[in-house]
Amino acid sequence: MHNGDMLIHPDIARKLAGLLRPAATPQIQNSIEAYGLTRMELAVAEAISEGLSNKEIAAKLFLSEGTVKNYVTDILGKLSLRDRTQIAIFMLKK
């Protein structure tokens, strides 16, 4: 972790996601893609909202950690957010 990043325990993140986020529908996915996220950026953002670390995301999506970090940076820029916690909150609200 760096830059004050805080990870949410995966079990807690899943419970919160289940409470706050309805099942992903094409309409919700299209609204998120309207922000300019690619499918892979969306997958990384969803994994962040599940409380996964960069290492865990890399393993889940068959990417290197460096590639995941690049995606996180791109997502932050596209959504004008400061950190991965804000990505998680954004995804839970959408």
CORMO-V736133 format. One record per residue. PHI is phi in whole degrees, 0 to 359 (999 if undefined). PSI is psi in whole degrees, 0 to 359 (999 if undefined). Layout:
PHI|PSI, PHI|PSI
This chain:
999|149, 208|169, 55|34, 72|17, 298|141, 236|131, 263|144, 261|136, 303|133, 306|322, 295|319, 291|318, 299|318, 296|319, 295|316, 297|316, 300|319, 294|327, 280|322, 263|337, 241|125, 290|165, 305|140, 300|128, 244|160, 304|325, 296|315, 295|315, 299|319, 295|324, 292|324, 289|318, 296|337, 296|340, 281|359, 92|12, 281|138, 284|171, 298|321, 290|320, 298|320, 298|317, 297|319, 294|316, 298|319, 296|320, 295|322, 298|318, 292|342, 274|358, 88|15, 280|145, 281|169, 302|319, 298|316, 293|322, 296|317, 302|315, 294|318, 296|319, 259|6, 58|49, 235|166, 278|159, 299|322, 298|320, 294|319, 299|315, 301|320, 297|317, 298|318, 300|315, 300|316, 296|318, 297|314, 303|317, 294|314, 295|326, 262|0, 55|49, 247|162, 267|323, 207|174, 293|333, 298|320, 293|327, 298|314, 300|315, 296|315, 304|313, 294|321, 292|328, 284|333, 271|999
